[in-house]
Amino acid sequence: MNDLDMKLLSPEYKQWLNELKGRIRSSQLKAAVAVNSALIHFYWELGKSISEKQTQWGSQFIVSLSKDLQIEFPEMKGFSVTNLKYCRQFYQYFPKSPQAGGFLGGSLKSPQLGDELSPTMAVLIPWGHIKLIINKISNKTEARFYIQQTIENNWSRDVLDSQIRSGLYQRKGNSITNFKDTLPQPLSDLADQTLKDPYIFDFLTLDANYRERDIENQLIQHITKFLLELGKGFAFIGNQYHLEIGESDYYLDLLFYHTKLKCYVVIELKNTKFIPEFAGKLNFYLSAVDTLVKDDLDNPTIGILLCKDKNNIEAEFALRDMKKPMGISEITFVHNLPDDLKSSLPTINELESELKGLD
């Protein structure tokens, strides 16, 4: 082995190579963001011009414009009649000009939900995502929410579509909780926004006689989809997590750690309507985790009760004097859908079989 080979195997070379790879990936990402930013800005300007000329020449001129642009720029995509109409909608949806490349080279501060809907947000997500939001959402506050979530969670278009269809905006932060009384600010607000009501587990296939353990087992089998529904920050620790308290054994349905809240999260599943006794049992579990599992640097453990149904007044009374932070939400499955609709939906196994047949 010669000197060059020896040097290429040295730790110094490997460290330098890893650093170089990181810089290359970073530059690729910045370049991709810059290209997307410029494209979105161009589409907005194009939509603005089309909107202005439409009052002079009528809406049908888009057909001629599409043909002329495709003849002049055959190698470029985006000049179809449909896409030109989307450009016009984009301009009408976002009344102010987006700042192309305005976030490059600096830290990206996620837009806050209280801010005005800014087109500058749009340059940070792909064109396909923008078209989806324009198509499906008319409420600007809701649109702002989904743009922010896409930026923060790096959602694909399919994931964004799924979250819109599941009504994430309406479900976010709707859980019954006692966080304001048991957690300090701003942790209580962040914890509130972390929970949803209801949680939709439409990826499960359950028969009419399913039990709580069946729900738990299928959630673990589809852990990726389960974590997506829970939201960003949840890290799975285990199911049927064993705790020895006194001389008795106890088993938590599901235990997570939340990386943003910096705390453990205990999730208990109940295949029945909520009753106040559930909150007392969960309070007991949270005390145990805080004593036996939690580190001194962790925030207080949070509990989430997922029930088949609940009365909000009962839930609020049950949590009113509890000392441990917990929330109560409902869960929805495909099994709960009307029989005529449910029968038309393929099961997970059927979908997997169809996909295998396409290989």
N, C-alpha and C positions, 0 to 999 in steps of 0.2 A: 504494500500500500504506500503510495507516494505522499509527499507533504501536503499536496492539495486535498487529497482524499481525507487525510487526517484532520485538516482544518475544517472540512465540510461536515465532519462528524462531531466537532467540538461543541460544547454547550454554548459558547459565545456565538457561534454561527447560527445554531438553532434558535437562540433567543433573538438574534438580529433578524432572522428569517421570519419568525412569528410576528415581530413588530412590523416588519415590512408588509406582510400579508394583511395585518390589521389596518395599516395606512391605505393600502390599495382598496380594501373593502369599504373603508370610510369614504374614499374618493369616489368609488363607484356609486355609493349611496347618494352622495351629494350631487353627483352628475345626474342620477336618475330623478332626484327631486327637482333639480334645475330644469331638466327636460320637461317633466310633468308640469311644473310651474309655468314655463313659457307656453306650453300647449294650452293650458287652461286659460291663461291670459289672452292668447290669440283667439280662442273660441268665444270668449266674452266680447272682445272687440268686434269679431265677425257677427255675433248676435246683435250687437248694438247697431252696426251698419245695416243689417237686414231689417231690423225693426224700424229704423228711420226711413229707409227706402220703401218699405211696405206701404206707408201712407201715400207715397207718390205713385207707385206702380202696381199696388195690389199684392195680395198674398201669392198669386200664381207665378210671380216672377221667380220664386225659389226654384221651380223646376228648370227653368232656363239657366239660372245661375249655377245649379248643380252640374248640368251638362257642360257648360263653358269651363268651369273650374276643373272638372275631371279630364277634359280634353287638353287643357293647358298643363295640368300637373297629374299625369297618369300614374306616376309612382307614389303619389300621396293618397293616404286614406283620410276619410273624414268629410268628404264633400258630397256624400249622398244626400238626397232630399230629406230623409229622416234625420240625419245628423245636423243638417243646416237648421231644421226646425227646432232641434234640441238646443242649438246655439242661441236661437232667438229666445226660447224659453229660459235658458240660463241667464241671459241678460235681464229679462223681465223679472226673474226670481231674485236676482241679486242686483239691486239698483245702483250700487257703487262699483267702481272699477277695482278688481283685485290687484294687489301689488305683486307682480311677478318677481319671484326670487327674494321676496322681502324677508324670508326667514333663513336664508342661506348664510352660513358662516357665523351664526350666533345661536344662542339657546332658544328653543321653541317653547314659548309659554302657551299652554293649552288655553283656548278661549273659554271664558267663564259663561255659565248659562244665563247670567244676568246681563251680559253684554248684548249690544245690537247685533243682529245677524250680519256678519261681516263676510264679504266675498273673499277676503284675504284667507279665511279658513279653507275656502274651496281649492286653492292652489296646492293644498297639502294632501289632497286625496285624489285618486284617479278619476278620469272622466266617466268611466262606467259607474262608479259610485255616485257621482253627481247626477247622472241621468236617472239612476234608481231613486234617489231622494226626490228629484223634481217630479218624477212619475207618481210616487206613492204618498208624498207628504205635502199637504197644503199649509199646515200650521208652521209658522216660522220658528217658534220656540222649540217645537218638536224637531224640526230640521236641524236646528242648532245643536240639540242634544245628540242626534245621531252622527253629525259631523265630528263633534268632540269625541264621542265614544270610538269612532273609527280611527281617529288620530291617536288616541291614547292606547287602544288595544290592537292596532294594526290589523283590523278586520279585512278579510277578503270580501269580495262583492257577494258571494253566496252567504257568508256569515251575516253581513249587513242585512241582506234580504230576509234571512231567517229571523233576525232580531226585530225587524220592522213588522213582519207578519205575526210574530208572537206578542206584539204590543209591549215591548220592553219599556218604552217611554211611560206608558200608563202604569206599568207594574212596579217600576223602580221606586224605592222608598215608601211603599204603601203598607209595609208590614206593621202590625201592632207591636210596639216595643216600649221598654222603659228606659231607653238609653239616656234620655235627657236627665233622668233622676239618678242614674248609676254610673255615668261616665263623664269625665270632664270635657269641656269644649277645647279644641274643635273635634276631638275624638268621637263625641256622641253624634255629631252631624255626619261625619264620615261613615260611622257604623250604620246610621239610618239609611244612607244612600247605598250601602252595600247590599241591603236586603231587598227582596222583591215580594210581591203578593199579587197573584199566585205564582208559584214556580211551575213551569210547564215541562213535564217529562214525557214529551210526545215520542221520544225514541224508544220507550219501553213497550214490550209486548206482554200484556198480562191477561190471564183468563179471568173469568167472572169470580173465581174463588181465591184470588191472590191474597197473600198474607204480607205482613210487614217485612218479614225476612226475604220474601220474593222481590219486593221493591228494592231492598238493600242490595241483594245479590246482583240484580240487573243494573243498578246504578254503578256498581263496581265493575261489572263487565263492560259497560259503556262509559268508563271514567272520563274519557276526553270530552264527550258530549255533556256529561254531568258537570264537569268543571266549567265548560263554556256557559252553561245555564246559571251556575252559581255566580260567575263573574270573575273579573281579574283579581288576582291576589291570593286565591285559595290554593294551598298546597296540601295534598292528601297525606295524612299520617297513617290511618288504618281504620278498619271496621271491626266491630265487636272488640273494641279496645279494652283490655283487661285492667281493672283497678281492684286492689285488695284493700278493703276498708274494715278495720277491726278484724274480725275473723270471717268476714263474708266476702264473696266475689261478686263484682259488678262488671257489666260490659256495656260500654258506650256504643250506640249504633254506628256513628261515624265521627271521626276526629280529624280536624284540619288545623293547619296553621295559616293565618292570614298575614301575608308579607307586608301589606300597607298598614294594617291596624296593629301589627306587632303583637299578636295575641293568638292563643288557641281558640278554636271554634268547635263546639260540640253540637252535632246535629242529631236530633231524635226524630224518628219516623213513627207516625201514628196513623194506622189505617182505619180511622174512625173520626167522629166529630170531637173537637177540642172539649176537654173538661178541665176545671181548675186544678185538679190533682196532678195533671201533667206538669204544670209549672213548678209545683213543689218538688217533684222528683228531679226535674232538670236543675233546679236551684241547688239541690243536694249534689248532683254530678259536677256542677261548676265549682262548688266549694272544694270538692275532692281534687279536681284537676288543678285548681289554684294552689293547693297544698302539696300535692304529690308529683305534679308534672311541670307546672309553670316555673320558669326561671325568674330571678329577681328583676331582670331587665325587661321582662315581658309585661304587656298591659294585661288588665283583668280578662279572664276567659269569658267569651260570649257564647250564649246558647241560642240555638234556633230550633223551634218546634215546628215540624212540618206535618200538618193534619189534613185529613180528607175534607173537613169542613170546620167552620168556626163561627161563633157569634161574636162580633167585634166588641160589644158591651161586656160580655162575659170575659173576653180575653183581656180587655183593659182593666177590669176589676181584679183579675187574677194576678196581673203584673204590678199593680199599684204599690204594694208594700214589699215587693221582693227586693232584696239587697243586691242580687247578682244581675248583670245586664243580659237580657234575653229578648227575643222577638218571636212572634207567632205568625206563620203564613200558611196558606192553603197550598195543596199540591193538586195538579191536574194531569191526567193521563189520557192517552188515546182511548183507553177503556171507558172513560167517562163520556165520550162523545155519543150522540144518538146512534142507534143501531144501523139506520139506513146510511148514514155517513161513514160510520166505522167500517161497515162491510166493504166499502169501496176503496179503503186505504190498504195498500200492501203492507205486510209485516216486514220487520228488519230482515228476517231470513229470506223472504221472497225477493226483496231488493238485492240482497247479497248474491242470491242465485242468479238473478238477471244479469248482474254486473259480471259475474264469472263467465256467463255465457257469451259476453262480448269480448272476452280476452282472445 
